[in-house]
Amino acid sequence: MTTTRRYPGDPEDPGLPYNAFAKECPSRGTLEHVTGRWGALTLGALSGGSLRFNELRRRVGGVSEKMLSQTLHALERDGLVHREAQPTNPPRVDYELTPLGHEAARRVLSLIHFLEDSMDDVLLARESYDARGAR
Amino acid sequence: MTTTRRYPGDPEDPGLPYNAFAKECPSRGTLEHVTGRWGALTLGALSGGSLRFNELRRRVGGVSEKMLSQTLHALERDGLVHREAQPTNPPRVDYELTPLGHEAARRVLSLIHFLEDSMDDVLLARESYDARGAR
């Protein structure tokens, strides 16, 4: 399906109902929720199964309570994360990926793992870049 | 290679030299360059071939000159984008993906296209979420 697109954002491609390259397209917002500072890691962390808020927070190193809460709300509103409140005392809330969220998370994790596996090359490129700048 | 990981960020998984879920890992920074507000769209736009700065800026709707410049510098430093200055008058600067950048862009585009294709479901989920909130 993506192979018929000449290139993303091509203004002459009439076949794109949604186009994240266009400023006004609603898919832009969802892309930002999924990839934004914490969205990608939150989706990735949930791909192993449902987690409670504090478990998730430990999994996503460095995220604040406020930022994780905002991230989860945006992902829930977009239909990527399901929030399940158990009628227990104290109340217990679990977060899990929806089927759509699993599909998104699979692609996000493919990118995360690729970058993790490429870090030796990335760090060499940074050294080389910084050395050129210092000349 | 990714199939042997029990889940991303698992503290008991000893096989991960880089782990974007860990706050201090340098792969976290690269993930943010690639997925951050403009990184994903910049990589995606360059996947069709090299572009000049202003061509790229038109392709990535809504990006400011300053933000595109910062995004390109970060991607260049990470070895994902190559900047080629032609010795012409006026000087002409082309940006293109490196082989590593192409690999990253392929994964980013897979995510972008998936989200674009899922927007009908996302917008329905938002309506339903907002209706629940209004009850």
Interface residues (C-beta under 8 A of the other chain):
Chain A: M1 T2 R5 R6 Y7 P8 G9 D10 L16 P17 Y18 N19 A20 F21 A22 K23 E24 P26 S27 T30 L31 E32 V34 T35 G36 R37 A40 L41 G44 A45 S47 G48 G49 R59 V60 G61 G62 E76 R77 D78 G79 L80 L100 E103 A104 R107 V108 L109 S110 L111 I112 H113 F114 L115 E116 D117 S118 M119 D121 V122 L123 L124 A125 R126 S128 Y129 D130
Chain B: M1 T2 R5 R6 Y7 P8 G9 D10 L16 P17 Y18 N19 A20 F21 A22 K23 E24 P26 S27 T30 L31 E32 V34 T35 G36 R37 A40 L41 G44 A45 S47 G48 G49 R59 V60 G61 G62 E76 R77 D78 G79 L80 L100 E103 A104 R107 V108 L109 S110 L111 I112 H113 F114 L115 E116 D117 S118 M119 D121 V122 L123 L124 A125 R126 S128 Y129 D130
